[in-house]
Amino acid sequence: MGPEKYDLHNHSDFSDGQASVRDIVKRATKLELNTIAITDHFWPCLGSRRTGPNHIEQRRDIIWNLRTVFKPLRILDGAEIDISSDGSHANISNSLDQFDLIIGSFHFTLDSTTWRSALGRAFTKWRFDILGHWDGYLTSFREEDGRAVAKLLADNDVAIELSARYETNHTVFLEIARDEGCEFTLGSDSHQLREVGVLENQIGLAKAMELPLKVIR
């Protein structure tokens, strides 16, 4: 990871993760990460487990308190938001602007053409920072679709996640995206405490393919 060590995709027990936010932060500190992002699912996203009008605010209060305790670790208040086939996003409580970081992800199987079409529509409707586990649900891949998606991502300054949870099946897309000027991020997509920060394979992939990892400011 070079001088900056981070994990931008972690689920706590505020959604479908098993660990508390505090325990995730403690592990990030032990691993000497610079940045940890807590990116839970919130209703009606798949993977949401708890609901209520103050659910997001409750987690945010915990994050703010932990920021005063675990300095200089940067703790990001994030969310993973479902992208629908028509490009719209799951309509969670309040604006997406409330979060420091948004991961946009597909959580249903889709072919290459639908993937391209949905992302093209998404960028006309809303904004997210990272395309999560980009090929985790793809049933096919066409290079022409990959080139169109890479250009969309580059033009909209959306990074591509190198996910520890989902195997990368179409490395040609990473080459296309790199050459198009895309940046990449690291995400464990942790649901258990032991998974937080386990990104050695993704770091190795980035080095081997000369993928530029995004610096988190």
N, C-alpha and C positions, 0 to 999 in steps of 0.2 A: 504493500500500500504506500510505500515511500514514507514521507514525513507525516502524512495524515492517516490515521487509523479510525475507521468508522463502520457502523452497521446501521443501515437506514430502513430496515424492515423487520419489526418485532411486534409480536402480539402478546398482550398481557391477559390477565384474568378479567379484564374489562370486556374482552370478546372471547375468542376461542383459544386463547393461550392459557397455560397452566400456572405461570409465575406471576407474582405481583409486580407492579411497576417498580417498586423499591428494589426488589431482588434482581430485576433486569439491570437496573442502574448500578447496583453493587457489583454485579458480574462485569459490566462494562468497565467499571473502575479497576477491577482486579486485572482485566485484560489490557489495561492501559489504552483504551480507546480514547480518541479525542471527541467523538460525537456518537451518540446513540439516539435513534428515533423510535418512539413508541407509536406504532401505526395500526391501531385496532380497527376492526370493522364496527360500524355503527348502523343501527336499524335504519332502513330495511336491507342493508348489505348482507350477503351471505356470510355466515360466520359470526354474525352478531349474536350475543348471548343474553345481554341485559338491555333493558329499555327504560325509559322514564325521562321526564323533561329535564332532569339535572344530571343525567348520566355522563355526558361529555364534560360538563362543568366539574363534576366530582373528580374525574381523572385529571383535568387540567389543574385543579387545586393541588393535587398530589405532585404533579410534575413541577409546578412552581415552587413548592416547598422543598422538593429534592434539589432543585437548582441552587438553593442557598447552602445546602449541606455538602453536595458533591462537586465542589469547584476543584479544578477548572473544567470538568467534563461538561460538554454541551449536550443538553437534553432537549430534543425536539418533540413538540406536541404535534403528532401527525395522524393521518388516517389513510386506510386503504379503501378506495371507493370503487364499486363495481361499474364497469362500462357495459352498457346494453348494446344489443345488436344494431339499434338505430343511432348509436353514438351518444345517447343521453346517459346521465349518471343517476345513481340511486339518490333519491331525494331525502337526505338525512336532515336532522334538526338544525336549523339555522344555516348560515352561509358557509361555503367551503373556505371562505377567507379567514375564518376563525383559526385555521390550522397553520402551523409553520411549514408543513410539508404534506403534499398529497401524492399518493401512489394511485394511479389509475390501472385497474386490472380487469381482465376477462376471467370469469369463473364458470364458463360453459364451453363445451367443445364447439369449435368453429373452423371452417376451412379458410384457405388463404385468401380467397376473394372476399369473403365476409369480413375477415380481419382487416383487410385494406379498407373496405367500404365503411366499416364501423368507426375506424380511427379517423378517416377523412371527415365523417360527420361530427365526430366528437370535437374536433378542433374548431368547428364553427359554433359550438354550443357552450363549452366550458374549458377550464384551464386546470391542468395538473402538471406535476413536476417530473415524475418518473413513470415510465411504462413498466409495470411490475410483471415478473415472470412471463416475459413476452411470448415465449413459445410453449408455455406449460399446458395449454389447451388446444394448440393447433393440431388439426388432423392432416394438414397438407401444407406445402409451402411452394410458392412459385417465385422465381427470382424477380419477375417483373412487378409482382406485388411488394416484394421486399424492398425494391428500389423506390417505389412510390411511398411506402411507409417510412423508410429512412429519410427521405426528403421532407416529409411532413414533420417528423420528429426534430430534425435539424432546424427547420424553419421556425418551429414553435419552441425551440430550446427545451425540449423534453429529453431527459436522459433515459438510457436503456439499462434496466436492472440485470446484473449478472447474479442469478438466483442460486442459492445453495439448496433450495428445496426441490427445484425442478431441473432435470438434466437438460443441457443445451443440445438440441437435436439438429439444428440448422446453422452451423457455424458460418456458412456462406453469408447469412444475413448480417452477422457481426462484421465481416469484412466489408460488405456493402455499406453498412452504417458508418463504420470507421472512415471509409473513403469519402462519404457524404459529409463528414464533419460532425457526426454525433459524439456525444460524451456518454460515459457509462458510470454506473454506481454499483456498489456492493450491498447485497441484502441477504441475510440468512433466512428471512421469512420464518423466524423462530416461533415455535409454539410451546417449547419446553426450555427450561433455563439452560440446560447443557448445550443447546443449539445456538445461543447468542454468541455472535462474533466468530463462529466457525466458518471461515471464508477462505481457507488456504487454497482450495481448488479454483475458486473464482479469481483470486489474486494471480495464481499461476496462469490461468487462461488469459487474463488481461495482459500479462507480461509476454506470453508466448505469441499473442496475436497483435501486440502493440496497440491495445485499446486504451484510449485516454480516459483515465478515471477522473471524474468530476471532483473538484475541490469544493468542499462544503464551507460556505462562509456564514 
